[in-house]
Amino acid sequence: MQSNLQATIIISTFNKPEWLKLVLLSFDIQTTRNFEVIIADDGSDKRTKTVIDLFTERTDLKVIHVWQEDDGFQKTKILNKAIVTSNADYLIFTDGDCIARKDFVETHLKLRQLRKALSGGYFKLTEDVSRKINDQVIRQQNCFEKDWLIAEGQPKTFKMNKLTTSNAKANFLNFITPTKATFDGMNVSCWKSDILAVNGFDERMKYGGEDREVGERMMHNGIKFIQIRYSAICVHLHHDRPYKNEGALLLNKKIRQETKREKCTHTKYGIHKA
């Protein structure tokens, strides 16, 4: 293990080995290397393990694969296992379909503060552009360049400002954005002690707001969320969401309403069961 380990990157994944391969590469070319990578794997088959094994052989980063049996959408459970497994005091959460710009980790580390969490965003790629992302595109950082994206067919919108490399512009946009700073699992970071204090993710929750809920408990516990959506940059590869279902969304909504109403700071259904 690196002696100056400053962060654990927790990457959630499920059966998207080709996407994960690209995401792992994006972390292997970061401007800082004082972090470990934990892949929080919600029951993927052997193809994902093959990708992780190959990456582990080629990188000098510490890589840990935390896996559980496939039993439907159980992301909250595998994330809690990853939190417990982590070796750093600071955690950066992202998904196995989000490619990080090379200054992603450095930015999170530079902006971290005690009793604060950092809320980043992501820039969504179209299906066609997502298919054009490969090793070379990531190494050259083309997928973070507005002109390259437009040339490849990405529609030109205001959201392209999320790809800015100007600190002054990023700070200004972070300040004026109407989007609230929340716990968005694709790009968020916090101190390990702060998420442990609220007992991690609520494992009753399936897809839909399960990350926001843990953030709401953290806020009730005195953690302030800081907006960095124009500073810590990642691009999101296109995919469908077959695991989305109304029953789970209704249950999640009910849990979140209770968390807000009761101003909950702890869940009985998290890392340590009641």
Secondary structure, DSSP 8 states (H G I E B T S, - for coil): --TT--EEEEEEESS-HHHHHHHHHHHHT-S---EEEEEEESS--HHHHHHHHHHHHH-SSEEEEEE----SS-HHHHHHHHHHH--SSEEEEEETTEEE-TTHHHHHHHH--TTEEEE---EE--HHHHHT--HHHHHTTGGG-HHHHHHTT----GGGGGG---HHHHHHHHHH--S-----TTEEEEEHHHHHTTTSS-TT--SSSHHHHHHHHHHHTT-EEEE-TTTS-EEE-----TT--HHHHHHHHHHHHHHHHTT----TBSSSB-
